[in-house]
Amino acid sequence: MPESYIQKLFADRIGGSKFGKETKIYKFEKIKRAKAAARKAQPNVELLDFGVGEPDEMAFPMVVEALKIE
């Protein structure tokens, strides 16, 4: 299918004429799928979801130590 005039105008920084056409799975979708698979495989295990972003401050030392053990 020939590309439309508008499709050719998309900036290279967002994918150029390929913008919206790729079938690549992006990182957030990969994370979503991995979480779903983990929940399905181990429904009785609590899944810690730290979400997206950076913490505002350091975790308490006892939390850091507990995560090291996990």
Buried (B, 14 or more C-beta within 10 A) or exposed (E): EEEEEEBEEBEEEEEEBEBEEEEEEEEEEEEEEEEEEEEEEEEEEEEEEEEEEEEEEEEEEEEEEEEEEE
